[in-house]
Amino acid sequence: MHNRSYRFLTPLILALTWANMEAQTSSPVPRLVVNVTIDQLRTDYMEAFSALFGPDGFNRVMRDGRSYMDASYPFAHVDRASAMACIMTGTVPYDNGIVGERWLDRKTLRPAYCVDDASCEGWLTSERYSPASLSVSTITDELKVATGGRALVYSIAPDADAAILGAGHAADGAFWIDDASGQWSGTSYYGAFPDWALRYDVPERLSSRISDISWKPVSPIVENFNFFISPQESEGFSHKFAGDRKMQEFKTSAYVNDEVNRFARHCLEHTGMGKDRVTDFLSLTYYAGTFDHKPVAECPVELQDTYVRLDMELAELIAMLEKQVGAGRYLLVVTSTGYTDDELVDFSKYRIPTGTFNITRASSLLNMYLMAVYGEGKYVEAEFGSQLFLNQKLIEDKQLNLNDVLTRSQALLIQMAGVKDVYTSQRLALSMGEADIRRLRNSFNQMRSGDIFIEVSPGWHMVNEETHEQTLERASYVDFPIFFFGCNVRPETVKTPVTVDCVAPTLARFMRIRAPNACSVAPLSAIR
């Protein structure tokens, strides 16, 4: 009797155990991960314009997804390229090599674009680009490795750096709008240009379509919504895209996001992304900055309209994903490149402490000082941004101690008006100290950064006489959001500050793959 009872109980116990194991592993792997990076998106602007948003864009993502409203980058001097590289690699320029959109090539002493690669041909463009400068793996690379190359990976962005860095090394394609031709372009690095991409704008070229566009406020409500404090009343606007700069202006308007969505729809419809059990990855880049990079005071209504239209594009993207892939089968992550304030202000008019630091003259003065100490020679080879590049070959030929040269240079430069601090490459390479130094160190790379970093005092203008560049130093903190939506994400608004390098390992956990090979940060917890 007892033996028969055990015979009946054993299968029952096994069945219950199996059911419990299934319940523990029931969180689905997304069939499609869509990473949307919005250039210049800010949390405060989102909150300011939220009354203008519809129910199916940002409001839906915040209601039904997980929202981190206080995000930042763990390194200094963030721009679009370094931001995109950090999102995809889960690490900082110190490791991934992308210190910015441009850096100074030590061999040629000329600026280099972060995706330059003369060994590659361009598709529908004369430019030659690849991700060769990206020195570590990306989340998309790891997905390709984990699936034996079966995962489909595409990246779509208005500009080449965002498209290529969003794609990684092993992608199936990266696409951007060429400034000269106005066509969606690519690079031979990823192989042949796909037929589906060639067929996209055959009926009517983008450069022709935008000539018929007149950008005006999407509604009178947007036109009459005055958020920005301005010495003059906000007025409506009307912009046509014509002339030699029409593509550059189009790519800094609200309409470029509609074009990204159109191309993304074409991609989803013709590639089969998200249709099988192998996870695919689509990287998209939108724009939320000012029109033609003008100061906010010159285009406040345009910026408001951009955010409203951006909300509409996000709603359209979600509807597109639910139709093509299915609700609950995709994971959407939305974040920002951070915010760069290029507006120049004359603080002296308001008796605010300010001044001008001329890095060209500082470089000449330093060279004269080093000649007085060490003898004739050109010790400072070039200036780039706030960095000085020393002539390391000359220093080696003269058998000088590099650390001694750097220390003397630092001692001289720190005495100049407008200089807050001076960091040498050795100081940064060896420092893991306080937060400010750590953020600057994270933005430094041995192969692509200068020997001396000059930190100009907040409120001071830095000018370069040779390049005619001028910047205004600001240390203001501007936060932005990270949203996770879909695929059983637990709805919650999290107020704890986070850094963007956590996105890649978090996506890796969703896809059950390894994080990128230089990523050492932990994934976000309790998301589902």
N, C-alpha and C positions, 0 to 999 in steps of 0.2 A: 504493500500500500504506500509506504513512504517512498520507495524507489520510483513508483509511477508518478507520484507528486513531483519529485525532483525532475523527472523527465519532462513534465509539462512546464515547470518553473524555469528551467534552463533557457529554452528559447525565448520565454517572456522576458527574462532578465537581459538577454542579449539584445532583444528588440528595443527595450527601454534604453539600454546603454547606447545603442546606435542612434536612436532618436535624439538622445541628449547630446551626443557628439555632433550630430547634424545641426542642432540648435545653436551650439557654440560656434560653428563655422558658417552660419547662414548669411553673414554679411557678404553681399555680392561684390564681385570684381567688376568694375565698370567696363562696358564694351567700348566706350569712347571717353577719353579725358580731353576736355577743352580748357586750355589755359588762355585767359584773356588778360593781357597786360595793357593798361590804359595809361598812355603817356601823359604825365602831369596831373593825374587825378588827385584831388585833395578831399579829405574828410569834411573840413569846414564848408567847402563849397557844396558838397553833396547835401549836407544838412541844411544849408541856406536855401537851396533850390528844391528841397524835397516836396514843398507844397505844389510844385509845378509838375511833379512826376506822376505817371500813370500807375495803375495797380500791378502791372505785369513785368516791370523791369526791376529797378533797384528795390522798390518796395516789396516785391515778391521774394527776391533773393534775401533781403533782410528779415522778412517774416518767416520764411520756410527754410532758410539756410543758417549757417554758422558765420557770424560776423565778428571780425576783429577790427575795431574802429581806430585803434592806436598802433599802427605799424610804422616801422622805420627801417632804414638800411644800416648794417653794422660797420659801415666805413664812410669816409669823408669823400667829398667831391664827386657825388653821384651824378651820372648823366644817363641817357637812355641806354647806351651800349653796356656800360658797367652794371646797370640795374638788371637788364635782361640776362646778362651772364650770371649774375648772382642768383636770380630766380631759378634758372635752369640747372646750375651746377650745385647749388646749396652751399656755396662758399664765396669768398671775397677775392678781389683782384690780386692780393698777395699770392693766392694759390692758382686762380683761374687765368691770370695773365691779361685780362681785359681791364685796363686802368681807365679807359675812357673811349669815346668815339674816335679820338685821335691821340697820338703820342709822338714823341720825337724819335726818329730812327737814329741811333747812335752812329751807324756806319755812314749814312748820307747827310746827317744833320738836317733832315727835312721831315715835315710832318707826315705820318703814315696813318691811313684809315684802318680801323680795327679789323676789317674783313678783306683788305687788299691781298690779292694773290695773283701774280703775273702768270702763273702756270695754268690758270683756268681760263676757259672761254666764257663769254657771256651769251645767254640766250635772249634775243630781242633787246640787247643792250651792248654798248661798247665797253662797259665796265667789266673788270676781272676780279671776282670775289670768291672767297671760301671761308670756312671756319678754322683755317689752319692756325690762327693766332690763339685760339681757345685751347689751353694746355691741359685740360682735364675733361673727364666725361660729363655728360649732361643726363638729366632724367630720361630724355628720349633715347639717348645712346644705350642706357641700361635696359630700357624696354626692348630695344632691338636685340640686345644680347640675350635677354631672358626668353624671348620668343623665337630665337633662332632666325631672326630677320623677318619673321612673318608679320609683325605689327606694321601697320601703315602709319607713317609720321610725315605730316606736312606743316609748314609754317607760312602764314600770310600776314604781311605788314606793309604799311605805306613806304617804309624805308628799308634799305638793304641790310643795315646792321641789325635791326630788330628781327627781320625775317630770318637771317642766317644764324644768328645767335639763338633764336627761338627754335631753330630746327636741330642744331647740334651737328655732330660729325656723321652720323649714320642714317640720317633722314632720307626720305624718298624725294623731297623737294622743298625748296624755299622760294617764295615769290614776293616781289615788291614792284612798286610803280617806278619806272625809270623816268627821271626828270626830263631827259632830252626827248625821248620818243613818246612818252605818255602811255606806254604799254606795260602790262604785267610782264615782268622779266624774271630770269633765273640764271643759274650758273651751271656750267658743265661738271662741276665738282660732284653734283648729285646724279649725274648721268644725263640721258637725253631728256629734252623738254617734253613733258607728257602731252599726248594728243588732246586730252580733255582740256588742258590749259590753253593749247593753241586754238581750240575751237571757241574759247570763252567769248572773245569780243569780235569775232568775225563779222556778225551782222552790223555792228557799229563800234568803232574804236572809242576808247575812253576819252582820248584827247578831243574827239569830235563831240561826244556827248556832253562834256562839261562846258563846252562853248555855249550850249543852250540853257545852262543852269543860271538862275538868278537867285542868289542866297539872300533870303529875307527872313525876318522872325517867323517862326512856325505858327504863332498866334498873337493876337493883340495883348493877351495876358502876359506873355513873355516880354513883349515890348514895354509894357507899363510896370513891370516888376522891377523895382529899384532896390537892389541889395547894396551896391557899392556906394561908398561916400565919395562924392565927386564935386569939384567946384562948379560944374555945369550940369544941367539936367541931361539925363540919358535920352538919346534920340534913337529912332529906328535906323535901320541900315539896309543897304542893298548892294551886293557885290556880284560882279560878273567876272568870270575866269577867262581872261584874254591876254594876249601879249606874250613876251618872252618868258615871263615868270608865272604863267598861269598854272603850271603843274605844282610849283613850290607853294603858291597860294592855296591851291586846292587841297594839298596835303596838310595844310594847317587850318582847315575849315571843318565845320561839322559834317560836310558831305562826304569826306573821305571815309568816315565810319560806315556809311551806307554802302560805299564801294567795296570795302573790306567784307561786309556781310554778303554782298552779291557774289563775290568771288568765292567766299566760303561755302555758300549754298551750291554753287556750281561744282565745287570740289566734293562735297558730301554726296551730291546726286550722281556723280560720275566715277567715284572711286570705290564705293561700297564700304566706306569707313563706318565702323560701329555695327556692321551687319552680322558678324560671326562672333565666336566666343574668344577670339584673340583680341586683347585690348589694343585699340588704336589711339593716336595722340594728335590733336590739332591745336596749334599755337596761333593765336590771333593777337594783333596789336591795334588798338584804337588810339584816338587822339582827343585830349581834353584841355589842351593849352589855348593860348590866345591866338587870334587870327593874325597870320603872317608874323608871329612872334612880337607883336606890338605890346606896349605897356597896357595893363588892365584898364587904366584910366582912359585910354584911347578907344577901347572896344568892349565896354562892359556888357552891352546888350548881346553882342556876338558871343561872349563867353557864357552868358545865361542860356542863350539859345543852343549852344553847343552841348551843355549838360542836359537840357531837355531832350534834344535829338539823340544824345547818347543813351538816355534812358529808354527811348523808343527802340533804338538799335539792339539794346540788350534784351528787351522784351521779344523782339523779332528773332533774335538768335535762340532764345529759349524755346519759342514756338517751333522753330526750325529743327532743333535737336529732338524735341518730343515727337515730331512727325517722322523724322528720318531714323532716329535711333530708338525712341520709346522712353516714356517717363520711368525714372528709376534705373535706367540702364546707362546713363551718362553721369559723369562728374564734371561740374563746372567750377573752376577757380578763377576769381577776378581779383586783380591787384593793380598796383601802380608803379611807374618808374620813379616815383618821388617827384618833388617839385623843385624846379630851378628858377630862381628869380633873377632875371637878367636886366631888370629895370634900373636905369641910372637916375639918381636923384641928387640934386644940388643941396646938400644939407646946410651949407654955409648960409643960404638964404634964411634959414630958421635958427641960426646960431647954434646948430648941433655940431659937436666936435667932428671934424673931418679933415681931409687933406689928400694929397696925391703922392703915391709911391711909384716912382719910375723904375721899373725893373731893368730897363736897358742901361740906365745910368748907374744903377747899383752894380750891375755886372761889370761895367767898365771900371768903376772905382775899385771893385774887388780885384780885378785883373792887375791894376796898377799896384795895389798893395802887395799882391803875391809876387809881382816882379821885383818889388823893392826887397822882399824877404828872400826869394829864391833865385833871382836872376831873370834875364830876358826870356820871354816866351808868352804864348797865348794860353793861359791857364784855364780861362773860362771859355768853352767852345760855343755855347749857345744858351738861350733862354727859351723856355716854353711854359706858358701859363705862369705859375708862381715858382717854377723850378729852374735851377741852374745846373748845367751839365759841364763838368770839369774835363779837361784834356788828360785822360788817364794814361795815354801813351807817353805824353810829355812828362808826366809825373813819374812814370816808370823809368823812362830814359834818363831822367835826372837822379834816379835812385832816391826819390823822396819818400817819406813815410806818408801814405794817404791819410791816415788818421790825423796826423799832425796838420796837414794841409786843410782838412775839413774842420778841425778844431779852431785853427786860426781864422778861417773864413766865417765860421759861426760867430766868433767873438767880434769880428768887424761888423757883420751885417746886423747883429742884434742891437747895435747902437744907433742905427738909422731911424729917422723919424717915420712913424707909421708902421714899424715892424713890431708885431706882438710877440713872435717867437720864431726861432730858426731851428729846423730839424735836419740833421745830416742823415745820409743813407745808413751809416753805421749805427747811429742812435736809434733809427727806426727798426732796423733789422734785429737789433739785440733787445729792443724794449717790448715788454708785455705789461707795462705799468697801468697808470690810471686810464679812465675811459677815453678821454680826448686823445691821448697818444695812441691808444689801441685802435681807435677809429682811423687815425691817420696812417698808422702802420698797416692796417688792413687794406688801405687804398694804394699801398706802395708795392711795386714789383721790381725785383732785382734787375730784370732784363729790360724793362721799359720805362722806368722812372728815373728822375734826375738824381744828382748827388746831394743837392741841397734844396730843401723845401722852405720857402719863406711864408710865414703866416702873417698876413697883413691885418692890422687892427680893424675891427668892425666899424663901418661908416667911412672907411678910407677907399679911395679909388686907386686901382692899380692899372698903370698904362705901360704899353710896350711901344716904343717909338718906331721900331722897325716894322711891326705888323699892324700898327695903328689900333690894336685891340685895347679895350678899356672895360674893366669890371668893377663892380661895387661890392665890397666884402660885407657879407651878412652872416650872422650865426643863428638866425631865427630857426626855431623848430617848427616844421610843418608836417603833421601826421597825415596818413592816408589809410584806407581800409584794405583788408584781405577778406574775401568772401569764399566760402565753400558751399556748394549747392548741388542737390541731387544725390542719388546713390545712397539712400538711407542716412544722410547727414542729419545729425541731431540739431534742431533749431535752437539757437541761443546767441545772444549778443554778449561778447566777452570784452571787458574793459581793461584787462591786463595787457600791458604793452608787449608786442612781439616784434621780431625782426624777420625780414623776408627770406633769409636763408633757410627758414624752417619749412618753406613751401615744398621744395624738392623731396626731402625725406618723408613729409606727410603724404605726398602723392605716391611715393614709393610704397608706403605701407598700404594705401588703398589698392595698388596694383599688385601687391605681394611680390615685389622685386627688390633688388639691392638699390640703395641710395647711390648717387654719383660718387666716384672713387675718391674725391677730395672733400666730401661732405662729412663733417663730424658733429653736426648739431642734431638734437633729438627731434623727432616728429611731434607735431601738436597732439595732445592727448584728448581723450573723451569726445572725439568729433562724432562718433556714432556708436 
